[in-house]
């Protein structure tokens, strides 16, 4: 009975796909290079019909090249986004300092022409007048749209790049920090257009909120870039 058990166990081990001593799963050119289709069959074909070793390795090389190319562009556009984001915040500071009521010049003219008679009209115009920055408002908006577009393209490149076959080490490292910062600058970037729309109605209070969120998100975005260089 014991001999029958050993025979069955030996047969199962020889048929197991996890037998790493079976070099038939390795390439003919180099036995040290494994056939990754045995470890990730979904990446190379169906579970029941894996690709041949040479096709699997070629597909793996293509995925690595595609991923590297997309992440290179992700890195380049990320630096460009950082520059435009900094410019957007600087011009935003100027726009905040010049934030005024849009109807204020006309309302002041009415008030000065006849203060006693036009005082109620002055107050009514100032109450309904939207807020705007004459000198830097349009420049800030243009830079903001450009920054948002570059940021979106940069994020799409990283999101749709092929997944890596070999996972990096776990723990606190550059990749972990880079991805952790997403939870700060991504929600902030998505909220920025809505905060900008409130400025015309709420004025300085909404602008101060946008200023705080903008600089905090820029700081997180800067950290996500700096971890790869410093």
C-alpha positions, 0 to 999 in steps of 0.5 A: 500500500505504501509503495502504491502511495509513493507511485501516485505521489511521484506521478502527481509531482511530475505532472504538476505545473509548479515543478521548477525542475522541469526545464521543458518550460524554459526557452531553448536558447537560455534555460535560465529564462523562464516561460512567463506564460506558466506564471501569468497565462492570462497575459499571454492567452487563454488559461487552457491554451497558453502561448508557445514559449517564443511567442510568450517571451516576444509578447513580454518584450513588447509589453515591457517596451510599450510600458517603458515608452508610455512611462517615459512620456508620463515622466516628461509630461509630468515635468511639463505639468509641474512647470505649468502648475507652478506658473498657474499658481503664481499668476493666480496669486496676482489674480487674487490680489487684483480681485474686484467687483466687475461692476465696481467702476460703473457703480463708483461713477454713479455714486460720485455723480450723485451720492444721495440719489444713487446710493441705493443703486450703488449698493444694488449694483455692488451686491449683484456684481460678479467678482473678477480680476482685470489684470491676471484673471484670463491668464490664470484661466488659460494656464489652468486649462493647460495644466489640467489638460497636461495633467489628464494626459499624464495620468492616462499614460500611467493608467493605461500602460501595461502592468509590470510582470515582476512586482517591486519590493513592498514597503516604503519606497519611491513607487509607494510614495509616488502613488501615495501622493495621487490621493492628494493631488488627484482629488485636488486637481479634480475639484479645482474647476468647481472651486474656480466657478465659485469665485465669481459669486463668493469672491475672496473667500472662494479664491482663498480656498482655491489658493490653499487647495492649489498650493497643497496639491502642487506640493504633493505633486512635487513630492511625487516627482522629487522622489525619483530624483532626490 
